[in-house]
């Protein structure tokens, strides 16, 4: 056994390896918006010296920042999750026309199986549609090597490069060789190149031709690119695969011939044709859509794939073996046990708001963040969730459809970071077009779901340095919202009063539900006085249990047990509060009508 | 023969699963083995069921453990051990924390926390090593070392000496090292 030397190999996740590679490649500017599974790239890159790193308010802005930096000659990394590329699609398609000065690589971190996403779109189609090269690594070590190569490709072929990872590359750890940082080849300076950078129709038509020339050159390059390689083996089945699927194929069929595709677009069609001629049968293994299969078939090369391999969800070696009729052995069937979905934390401010909101006969248009968990029982206070910022448009659209029945019927709930990302324009529309909806901004001071990234309303930047904090009240007033109220969501009674007044109002109103995320470091440090339930007073009404707080649990009682405790026989149980989990937020105390909850020291 | 194996870590978001799997991975790497680990971040971490796959051997391709292929299951919560049954085989060893955390449906009285959980494993001839990580952690003086008790119990089955593990702990545990080492050693006693 050779001992792994910690000197030249590091144990890194795909995202950490990408950050390392960006630094080694001489990247000096990086921008992105947090989104699972991409977030840790910039969180790591910002710890390296000599790289300017920022969180942009959304992915479109991040890519535009990236283009500006590239036009100046810098090497640039732009990061986002798959659905973020939809937001950035507008600049993306024209960045293909302008090309680059300094190399620019755009990370699209896809989420097959939707571990933490609203869809599992396959972003390989973007490469084809925007006429851009796309690279896909299989593991962290390859991610580092390939990302460095991507910057060279970007400059050599005058093109942004798409770099696609998936959850099982981004969040997989493995051993990664590391190297030194080298400067990018382009000197940073303002260089005006209107024919390249000003995409008016006359210039754009010229650049359209440059794209065609570029894609032709790239098509030749990918034929000799060493990362598109053949693992020689048994000639019965030849697998064509790439990204994470390559590793699954190697695991499932270690002796097979495999053509590993690193350049998802453009494809090395000559190499594929040669490979196909060497084997009896070609099987394409790819997660999600038949992207490789469709293009390889269109090139007239016989192959199969999605007739056997699932086109939904993640793959693994087991699924591939089974799909190809291999023996997989008996598997223990799952046992029926209660599910364990994610839940808001004990003391989460969102809970108090949703507890109240659930009581109104309204349509609650939701959005993307921790608060999407308000959908789950027992709160069950969300009626739609589409994409970042959609809550406001959806509420307004419903308001207009309901017409004269709309008053008091539509509410949008959106987090502070999501409001910054793409909620503001929706609110502008509401005021401009006279909506009667109420927008509730759940302001917990941070982008919480992805692990606490600062946003333009937080008061700090990615480095933790002080930064301007947008005043949400003034912003909403400037947009033209006349009724902007701020409430403390832990104050259940006051919150209810404000909700009733604003939901009923026949014009656009905004409620800012303001309380910090309990997981923020300063909140964790705050001394907590846990609450307890006084079992003698508890009537088992279940009101506190309906908050859905993880610290509160229901203890069932039989009639005999209830009687023994001196309670009415029909009392079905009582509530218990875990002192270890309770954060002392006081929401349950506020909803209890029987003085059955209080501080432990007040127990008599 | 170079050893190889698959370890599945599971539990509830916030229980220290990622650190436990990280310590184990470092110990295997110290012995010159290749390893890959797959984690899930984001939404599931908010109190949901969390799992980490750790594979080791001469050369590891897939970062995921296939169904029926986990040699070891380290469960931080009792019910979670049973949730991942389809990953186990008849020779699997299951180290399980007897700590119980009620999922929402149980906490709100809609469902009952099952009582016969571990027999679901022993009935299938799977070796189960139950331990009360919480009490052991309390006894060593740091409640947050329950994850190291579990790693200790796992460690006796791995091709890694105790000394290598102790070296890794010294390098990787930033605070309360003595308590963490005590928890690890108490864990070892359970399976030794």
Interface residues (C-beta under 8 A of the other chain):
Chain A: X1 X2 X3 X4 X11 X13 X36 X37 X39 X40 X115 X116 X139 X167 X168 X171 X172 X173 X174 X175 X244 X247 X248 X250 X251 X316 X317 X318 X328 X329 X330 X331 X332 X333 X334 X335 X337 X338 X339 X340 X341 X342 X343 X344 X345 X370 X373 X376 X377 X378 X449 X450 X451 X542 X545 X546 X548 X550 X552 X553 X554 X556 X572 X573
Chain B: X2 X12 X13 X25 X26 X29 X30 X31 X32 X33 X34 X35 X36 X37 X38 X39 X40 X41 X42 X43 X44 X45 X46 X47 X48 X49 X60 X61 X62 X63 X64 X66 X67 X68 X69 X79 X80 X82 X83 X85 X86 X88 X89 X102 X103 X104 X105 X106 X107 X108 X109 X110 X111 X112 X113 X114 X117 X120 X124
